[in-house]
Amino acid sequence: MELDRADDEVYYSAIESFINGSLDVGYSYIYPRDEEDLLHQVDHFTPKNDKGHKPIYIFVWSKLSLHWDVASITDIVKVLASEFLHMSVEEVQLIRIATYEETKLAYERDYKPYAPQ
């Protein structure tokens, strides 16, 4: 509901399609905008855009649970490992859960520079 339907029409439509569709897990990608962003493309298998570039950031949408709790995160890690790394993961262990402050810093460092303006 935070999206501006006019400004974010493509993303809004993608989310709406996922919500109303039959998939349990869906993805949205942010692709490089300039030469500097090209250095940050993911190394693993992902869909390329029309310029042949891999994404620099991947959003995961899930209907596997109502909340992003530890159980749902471990389920999603298994799905991501299978779909993008072609690995079968039986057990996921969270070694240390980041604090809010650490999460905020990681967001500002790793996502915010690439987010649509």
Residue frames as a rotation matrix with the C-alpha (Angstrom) as fourth column:
MET 1
0.561 0.828 0.000 0.00
0.828 -0.561 0.000 0.00
0.000 0.000 -1.000 0.00
GLU 2
0.268 -0.542 -0.796 3.06
0.295 -0.741 0.604 2.28
-0.917 -0.397 -0.039 0.28
LEU 3
-0.629 -0.535 0.564 3.62
0.667 0.001 0.745 2.25
-0.400 0.845 0.356 -3.48
ASP 4
-0.241 0.516 -0.822 2.40
-0.491 -0.796 -0.355 5.03
-0.837 0.318 0.445 -5.68
ARG 5
0.297 0.443 0.846 0.33
0.362 0.767 -0.529 3.18
-0.883 0.464 0.067 -8.27
ALA 6
0.992 0.087 -0.090 1.22
-0.042 -0.450 -0.892 5.63
-0.118 0.889 -0.443 -11.04
ASP 7
0.414 -0.907 -0.072 4.96
-0.910 -0.414 -0.022 5.98
-0.010 0.075 -0.997 -10.31
ASP 8
-0.568 -0.638 0.520 5.53
-0.686 0.716 0.130 2.30
-0.455 -0.283 -0.844 -9.52
GLU 9
0.344 0.880 -0.326 3.08
-0.918 0.243 -0.312 0.75
-0.196 0.407 0.892 -11.99
VAL 10
0.113 -0.342 -0.933 5.35
-0.564 0.751 -0.344 -2.10
0.818 0.565 -0.108 -13.19
TYR 11
-0.871 -0.489 -0.054 6.36
-0.207 0.464 -0.861 -3.13
0.446 -0.739 -0.505 -9.68
TYR 12
-0.476 0.791 0.385 2.82
-0.751 -0.137 -0.647 -2.67
-0.459 -0.596 0.659 -8.37
SER 13
0.413 0.647 -0.641 1.46
-0.893 0.426 -0.145 -4.89
0.179 0.632 0.754 -11.14
ALA 14
-0.271 -0.604 -0.750 4.10
-0.361 0.786 -0.502 -7.55
0.892 0.135 -0.431 -10.47
ILE 15
-0.949 -0.040 0.314 3.19
-0.315 0.202 -0.927 -7.68
-0.027 -0.979 -0.204 -6.79
GLU 16
-0.110 0.992 0.065 -0.51
-0.878 -0.066 -0.474 -7.77
-0.466 -0.109 0.878 -7.56
SER 17
0.291 0.152 -0.945 0.02
-0.756 0.642 -0.129 -10.62
0.587 0.751 0.302 -10.06
PHE 18
-0.698 -0.602 -0.388 1.98
-0.201 0.685 -0.701 -12.59
0.687 -0.412 -0.599 -7.47
ILE 19
-0.785 0.437 0.439 -0.64
-0.509 -0.051 -0.859 -12.06
-0.353 -0.898 0.262 -4.77
ASN 20
0.205 0.971 -0.124 -3.44
-0.842 0.110 -0.529 -13.16
-0.500 0.212 0.840 -7.09
GLY 21
0.062 -0.273 -0.960 -1.44
-0.824 0.529 -0.203 -15.95
0.563 0.804 -0.192 -8.76
SER 22
0.903 0.358 -0.239 -0.81
-0.228 0.869 0.440 -19.56
0.365 -0.342 0.866 -7.83
LEU 23
0.062 -0.956 -0.286 2.94
0.183 0.292 -0.939 -19.40
0.981 0.005 0.193 -7.05
ASP 24
0.781 0.135 -0.610 4.04
0.604 0.087 0.792 -19.76
0.160 -0.987 -0.013 -3.42
VAL 25
0.133 -0.813 -0.567 7.36
0.470 -0.453 0.758 -17.97
-0.873 -0.367 0.322 -4.00
GLY 26
0.776 0.110 0.621 8.05
0.616 -0.345 -0.708 -15.18
0.137 0.932 -0.335 -6.46
TYR 27
-0.126 -0.919 -0.373 10.89
0.825 -0.306 0.475 -12.84
-0.551 -0.248 0.797 -7.30
SER 28
0.966 0.194 0.174 11.52
0.258 -0.799 -0.543 -9.33
0.034 0.569 -0.821 -8.50
TYR 29
0.180 -0.983 0.046 14.90
0.968 0.185 0.169 -8.07
-0.174 0.014 0.985 -9.63
ILE 30
0.830 -0.135 -0.541 16.81
-0.170 -0.985 -0.014 -4.81
-0.531 0.104 -0.841 -9.71
TYR 31
0.588 -0.607 0.535 19.23
0.809 0.443 -0.386 -4.72
-0.003 0.660 0.752 -12.62
PRO 32
-0.357 -0.835 -0.418 22.31
0.779 -0.513 0.361 -2.52
-0.516 -0.196 0.834 -13.09
ARG 33
0.754 0.613 -0.237 21.55
0.430 -0.733 -0.527 1.10
-0.497 0.295 -0.816 -14.00
ASP 34
0.797 -0.555 -0.239 25.08
-0.602 -0.692 -0.399 2.15
0.057 0.462 -0.885 -14.92
GLU 35
0.291 -0.788 -0.543 28.66
-0.283 0.471 -0.836 0.92
0.914 0.397 -0.086 -15.36
GLU 36
-0.545 -0.515 0.662 29.37
-0.754 -0.044 -0.655 1.02
0.366 -0.856 -0.364 -11.61
ASP 37
0.238 0.745 0.623 26.36
-0.888 0.428 -0.172 -1.19
-0.394 -0.512 0.763 -10.86
LEU 38
0.601 -0.029 -0.799 27.68
-0.550 0.711 -0.439 -3.82
0.581 0.703 0.411 -13.29
LEU 39
-0.473 -0.880 -0.042 30.31
-0.509 0.311 -0.803 -4.71
0.719 -0.358 -0.595 -10.68
HIS 40
-0.661 0.266 0.701 27.59
-0.694 0.137 -0.707 -5.79
-0.285 -0.954 0.094 -8.25
GLN 41
0.147 0.720 -0.678 25.77
-0.840 0.453 0.299 -8.38
0.523 0.526 0.671 -10.38
VAL 42
0.531 0.092 0.842 25.06
-0.644 0.689 0.331 -11.66
-0.550 -0.719 0.426 -8.62
ASP 43
-0.503 -0.837 -0.215 27.36
-0.817 0.378 0.436 -14.57
-0.283 0.395 -0.874 -9.48
HIS 44
-0.664 0.268 0.698 24.77
0.097 0.956 -0.276 -17.35
-0.742 -0.115 -0.661 -9.48
PHE 45
-0.756 0.455 0.470 22.07
0.611 0.233 0.757 -18.30
0.235 0.860 -0.453 -11.99
THR 46
-0.272 0.762 -0.587 19.39
0.267 -0.526 -0.807 -15.64
-0.924 -0.377 -0.061 -12.43
PRO 47
0.492 0.488 0.721 17.33
0.840 -0.048 -0.541 -14.31
-0.229 0.872 -0.433 -15.31
LYS 48
-0.675 -0.725 -0.133 19.17
0.624 -0.658 0.421 -11.72
-0.393 0.201 0.897 -17.38
ASN 49
0.187 0.721 -0.667 17.56
0.060 -0.686 -0.725 -8.49
-0.980 0.095 -0.172 -18.56
ASP 50
0.916 0.278 0.289 17.35
0.290 0.039 -0.956 -7.36
-0.277 0.960 -0.045 -22.20
LYS 51
0.644 -0.758 -0.099 20.94
-0.734 -0.576 -0.360 -6.03
0.216 0.305 -0.928 -21.99
GLY 52
0.401 -0.467 -0.788 22.27
0.069 0.873 -0.482 -9.42
0.914 0.139 0.382 -20.84
HIS 53
-0.508 -0.591 0.626 22.88
-0.542 -0.345 -0.766 -8.26
0.669 -0.729 -0.145 -17.26
LYS 54
-0.271 0.363 -0.892 22.20
0.695 0.714 0.080 -10.25
0.666 -0.598 -0.446 -14.10
PRO 55
0.712 0.619 0.332 20.43
0.214 -0.642 0.736 -8.53
0.668 -0.453 -0.590 -11.20
ILE 56
-0.477 -0.812 0.336 22.21
-0.120 -0.319 -0.940 -6.70
0.870 -0.489 0.055 -8.42
TYR 57
-0.805 0.312 0.504 19.36
-0.542 -0.044 -0.839 -7.27
-0.240 -0.949 0.204 -5.97
ILE 58
-0.637 0.617 -0.463 16.61
0.086 0.653 0.752 -9.88
0.766 0.439 -0.469 -5.69
PHE 59
-0.406 0.639 0.654 13.33
-0.914 -0.285 -0.290 -9.40
0.001 -0.715 0.699 -3.83
VAL 60
-0.906 0.215 -0.365 11.66
0.182 0.976 0.123 -12.57
0.382 0.045 -0.923 -2.56
TRP 61
-0.278 0.896 0.345 7.90
-0.933 -0.337 0.123 -12.73
0.226 -0.288 0.930 -2.16
SER 62
-0.925 -0.100 -0.366 6.45
-0.032 0.982 -0.185 -15.66
0.378 -0.159 -0.912 -0.27
LYS 63
0.085 0.971 0.221 3.07
-0.806 -0.063 0.589 -17.12
0.586 -0.229 0.778 0.58
LEU 64
-0.252 -0.265 -0.931 4.65
0.127 0.945 -0.303 -19.96
0.959 -0.194 -0.204 2.56
SER 65
-0.341 0.208 -0.917 3.81
0.939 0.117 -0.322 -18.26
0.041 -0.971 -0.235 5.86
LEU 66
0.681 0.699 0.218 2.07
0.671 -0.715 0.195 -15.17
0.293 0.014 -0.956 7.14
HIS 67
0.920 -0.388 -0.060 5.18
-0.288 -0.770 0.570 -13.69
-0.268 -0.507 -0.820 8.78
TRP 68
0.422 -0.873 -0.244 8.90
-0.232 0.156 -0.960 -13.51
0.876 0.462 -0.137 8.10
ASP 69
0.748 -0.185 0.638 9.87
-0.624 0.130 0.770 -15.54
-0.225 -0.974 -0.018 11.15
VAL 70
-0.250 -0.942 0.226 12.80
-0.786 0.334 0.521 -17.93
-0.566 -0.047 -0.823 11.58
ALA 71
-0.133 0.253 0.958 10.85
0.237 0.947 -0.217 -20.90
-0.962 0.198 -0.186 10.19
SER 72
0.854 0.502 0.135 9.79
0.253 -0.175 -0.951 -19.03
-0.454 0.847 -0.277 7.05
ILE 73
0.505 -0.757 -0.415 13.30
-0.826 -0.563 0.022 -17.68
-0.251 0.332 -0.909 6.52
THR 74
-0.424 -0.679 0.600 14.78
-0.444 0.733 0.516 -21.18
-0.790 -0.048 -0.612 6.65
ASP 75
0.270 0.594 0.758 12.12
0.481 0.599 -0.641 -22.39
-0.834 0.537 -0.124 4.17
ILE 76
0.956 0.099 -0.276 12.95
-0.151 -0.640 -0.753 -19.54
-0.252 0.762 -0.597 1.78
VAL 77
0.070 -0.994 -0.083 16.71
-0.852 -0.103 0.514 -20.19
-0.520 0.035 -0.854 2.07
LYS 78
-0.315 -0.132 0.940 16.06
0.120 0.977 0.178 -23.76
-0.941 0.169 -0.292 0.92
VAL 79
0.675 0.630 0.384 13.99
0.502 -0.010 -0.865 -22.53
-0.541 0.776 -0.323 -2.03
LEU 80
0.790 -0.427 -0.441 16.63
-0.559 -0.797 -0.229 -19.93
-0.253 0.427 -0.868 -3.00
ALA 81
-0.213 -0.912 0.351 19.44
-0.615 0.404 0.677 -22.49
-0.759 -0.072 -0.647 -2.75
SER 82
-0.084 0.259 0.962 17.52
0.474 0.860 -0.190 -24.84
-0.877 0.440 -0.195 -5.00
GLU 83
0.773 0.569 0.282 16.38
0.504 -0.280 -0.817 -22.33
-0.386 0.773 -0.503 -7.62
PHE 84
0.904 -0.404 -0.142 19.45
-0.426 -0.819 -0.384 -20.09
0.039 0.408 -0.912 -7.88
LEU 85
-0.004 -0.973 0.230 22.37
-0.964 0.065 0.257 -22.23
-0.265 -0.221 -0.939 -6.68
HIS 86
0.386 0.270 -0.882 21.00
-0.611 0.791 -0.025 -25.63
0.691 0.548 0.470 -7.78
MET 87
-0.789 -0.612 -0.054 21.77
-0.305 0.466 -0.830 -27.04
0.533 -0.639 -0.555 -4.33
SER 88
0.325 0.846 -0.422 19.62
0.131 0.402 0.906 -29.21
0.937 -0.350 0.020 -2.09
VAL 89
-0.660 -0.497 0.563 19.80
-0.433 -0.361 -0.826 -27.91
0.614 -0.789 0.023 1.47
GLU 90
-0.142 0.601 -0.787 18.41
0.513 0.724 0.460 -30.11
0.846 -0.339 -0.411 4.24
GLU 91
0.402 0.225 -0.888 19.12
0.911 -0.195 0.363 -27.92
-0.092 -0.955 -0.283 7.26
VAL 92
0.120 -0.314 0.942 19.54
0.259 -0.906 -0.335 -24.17
0.959 0.284 -0.027 7.67
GLN 93
0.183 -0.124 -0.975 21.15
0.983 0.005 0.183 -22.80
-0.018 -0.992 0.122 10.81
LEU 94
0.686 0.009 0.728 20.97
0.089 -0.993 -0.072 -19.14
0.722 0.114 -0.682 11.74
ILE 95
-0.120 -0.858 -0.500 24.29
0.772 0.236 -0.590 -18.50
0.624 -0.457 0.634 13.41
ARG 96
-0.673 -0.063 -0.737 23.49
0.581 -0.662 -0.474 -15.02
-0.458 -0.747 0.482 14.63
ILE 97
0.281 0.831 0.481 20.43
0.947 -0.320 -0.001 -12.88
0.153 0.456 -0.877 14.09
ALA 98
-0.625 -0.574 0.529 21.35
0.553 -0.804 -0.219 -9.27
0.551 0.156 0.820 13.34
THR 99
-0.458 0.431 -0.778 20.14
0.615 -0.478 -0.627 -6.46
-0.642 -0.765 -0.046 15.57
TYR 100
0.655 0.747 0.114 17.81
0.646 -0.476 -0.596 -3.79
-0.391 0.464 -0.795 14.25
GLU 101
0.570 -0.499 -0.653 20.73
-0.386 -0.864 0.323 -1.34
-0.726 0.068 -0.685 14.00
GLU 102
-0.527 -0.792 0.308 22.84
-0.127 0.432 0.893 -3.84
-0.841 0.431 -0.328 12.03
THR 103
-0.130 0.588 0.798 19.92
0.863 0.463 -0.200 -4.58
-0.487 0.663 -0.568 9.74
LYS 104
0.818 0.449 -0.359 19.33
0.275 -0.854 -0.441 -0.88
-0.504 0.262 -0.823 9.13
LEU 105
0.117 -0.867 -0.485 23.02
-0.552 -0.463 0.694 -0.31
-0.826 0.186 -0.533 8.26
ALA 106
-0.634 -0.325 0.701 23.01
0.288 0.742 0.605 -3.32
-0.717 0.586 -0.377 5.91
TYR 107
0.359 0.843 0.401 19.85
0.809 -0.067 -0.583 -1.99
-0.465 0.534 -0.706 4.22
GLU 108
0.803 -0.051 -0.594 21.43
-0.161 -0.978 -0.134 1.43
-0.574 0.204 -0.793 3.69
ARG 109
-0.196 -0.970 -0.145 24.67
-0.568 -0.008 0.823 -0.11
-0.799 0.244 -0.550 2.40
ASP 110
-0.804 -0.267 0.531 23.39
0.096 0.823 0.560 -3.05
-0.586 0.501 -0.636 0.33
TYR 111
-0.208 0.812 0.546 19.93
0.934 0.331 -0.135 -2.10
-0.290 0.482 -0.827 -0.91
LYS 112
0.443 0.529 -0.724 19.19
0.412 -0.837 -0.360 1.60
-0.797 -0.139 -0.588 -0.73
PRO 113
-0.375 -0.627 -0.682 21.82
-0.330 -0.598 0.731 2.63
-0.866 0.500 0.017 -3.34
TYR 114
-0.992 -0.046 0.115 20.11
0.080 0.471 0.878 0.37
-0.094 0.881 -0.464 -5.90
ALA 115
-0.305 0.952 -0.033 16.48
0.667 0.189 -0.721 1.02
-0.680 -0.242 -0.693 -5.03
PRO 116
-0.140 0.347 0.927 14.34
0.878 -0.389 0.278 2.73
0.457 0.853 -0.250 -7.61
GLN 117
-0.914 -0.271 -0.302 14.39
0.380 -0.831 -0.405 6.47
-0.141 -0.485 0.863 -6.99
